[in-house]
Amino acid sequence: MKIAIIDYGMGNIHSVSKAIELCGAKPVVTNKKSQLRSCAKIVLPGVGAFDDAMAELEKLGLVPVIKEQIKNKKPFLGICLGMQLLFETSQEAKNKTGLGVLKGQVVKFSAKPGQKIPHMGWNNLVDVSGGCPLLRGVNASEQVYFCHSYYPEPSDKNVIAANCNYGVKFACALARENIYGVQFHPEKSQAVGLKIIRNFVELC
């Protein structure tokens, strides 16, 4: 099975590609519309700023094909910034709106005494949804790796598949039909991260 990893110059491409390969699929690192259409699934990774990411996707002409493939029910996984881009707006953005395939906004952590921003390092999952295929076999309290200053606030709370606590409880995994998103980095989250990526690979 071929899984497209969207290469727009702002993702942790190598680690994501290696993790997908370890989980038994063939990663296709690409910014070609034809390959996004031909691959069985799509991953949108992301590290960096919201405006810059959307500008690159627009420059490459990938926004329409991403929306098209999501609408066509192709399994889609957004990672970190890649998940944030699925929403309508972000407090980080000065000029750009997001893809808007999920309703809601992306907000910044409020600084609290003794709490560093960005939220960086290992943290526990809480409220893990037993019905989410992406998180099959993942237990509440398992640790995953984060590196972010912003987090999503979905309008529809039913899309939240897991939360995390960092001064505030925030959604760190989302699922709606064929759309999945994680605020953490599964490709850097060792065994539990590989379990999540394997679950995505094995989605029907």
N, C-alpha and C positions, 0 to 999 in steps of 0.2 A: 504493500500500500504506500502511495506517495502522499506526503503531507507538506503543503507549501508553508514556508516560513517567509513572511513578507520582509524583504530587505529594503528599508528606506533610510538606512544610515544611522539609525538610532536604537538598535536593539542589541541584546546580548546574543548575537546570532550563533556564535560558535558553540556556546554551552547548551543552548536550546537544541541545536542541530544534533549534537552528540547525545543528548538525553533521548531524543526521539529515536535515534538510531539504536541506542541501547535497548529501547522498548520494542524493537522489532519492526519499525516502519522505515521508509526511505525518505529522509528530509530533502526538500527541494528549496534551496534558498533562492528567492526570486523577487523581482519587481515587474515581471511580465504578466500582463492581463491574461494571456492565453494559458499560462501555467497555473494561475490562480483558478481558472475555470476547469482545468483538466485534473487537478489534484483532488483527492478524495476529501481532504480536510484542510483547514487553514489555521495558522497560528500568527497572531500579531503581537510580537514582543515589543518592548519599549523601555528605553532609559533616556531621560532628558526632559525637555520642556514641552508643554502641551502645544503652544503656538507653533514651535519649530516642527514638531511631528506632523501636525495637520498640514502645514505648508509643504512639507516634503511629499506627503501622500497626494496632495492636490497637484503638485508639480509633476509627479509621476503619472497622474491621471488614474489613480487607483481607487479613489473614493467611490465612483459609481460601481465599479466591479465588486468592491467589498460589500456594498449594500445589496447588490444583485445576488451575490452568492449566499449571503445571510438570508435574504428573502426566499431563495431557492432551497432553504433548509439544509445547506451544507454545514456540518459541524465546524464551529469557529471558536477559537480560544484566544482571548486577550490576556496578556501577562503584564502586570504592573501598569506602566503608562499605556500599554496596549489595551488594557481593560478600561482605563479612564477615558480613552478616546471614543469608546462606545456610547458615552453619555452625551447629553445635549450641550452642557456648558461646564466650565471650570473656573474657579476663582483664580487660578494661575494664568489663565488666558487673558491677553490684552486685545487681541484682534480676531481670534478664531473661535468658531463654535465646533463642537465635536461631530461625530458621525450621526448621533441622534437615534441610534437603533435601540437604545434603552433610555427611558425617561428618567430625568433626575440631573443632579449636578455633582461636581467634584469640589470638595472643600479642603481648606488647609487646617492642619492641626493648630489648635490654640496653645500657645506656649504656657506651660505650667511650671511652678518651681521644681527644680530638680529633674525636669523631663527634657531631654534633648530632641531637637528637630533638625534633621530628619530622623524618623523612626528607623533605626538601623540595627540589624542583628536578629537573633532568634526570639520567637514569641509563640505562645500557645494559641491553637485554635480553640474556639468555644462555640457552643450552639451548632455543632456540625449536623447538617441535615442527612438523616439516614436514607432519604429517598433520592439524593443527588448522585447520578451515575459517575460524575467526575470525582466524587469523594468516596466512592465505594471502598470499604475496607480501611478508611481513614478514621481514626478515633479522636474524639474530643480530648484535648490536652496534648496532642502531638504538636511538635514544634516545627515551624517553617521559617524561612529566612526572608526578612523584609529590608527594603531600602527605599523610603518614600517620605515625602512631606505632605502629601495630599491623599485623600481617600474618597470613595464614592458615597453619595447619599441617594440611593435609588428611590424614586417616587413610589414604586410598587415594592413594598417590603417582602412580598412573596417570592421575589427573585433572589433573596439572600439565602445562600447555601451554608455559609459559616461566618462567624464574627471573630474579632480579636479585640483585646483590651489594651489600649495604650493611652491612659488618661481619659479616654472616652471609648465606649464600645463602638466599633465601626465594622462595616461589612468588608470582609476580606475574600469572599468567594461568592460568585453569583451564577445562577443558572436559570435560563428561560428557553424552553424548547431546544433548539440547536445552538444557542448562544451560551458560552461559558466565559467566565472571567475570574482571575485571581490577582489580588493586590500584591501578594508575595511572589517570590521567584522559585517556582518548583525545580527549575534546572540547577538551583544552588541549595536545595533543601534535602540533599542526600536521599536516604531510602524512602522517606515519605513523599518527597517530591517526585521521585521516579515512579512511585505507585500512582500518583495523580496523572502523570504524563502517560503512563501505561493505560490507565483508565480512558484517557482521551483517545489514544491509539485504538483501543478496543471498542469504542462506541460504534453502534450499528448505524 
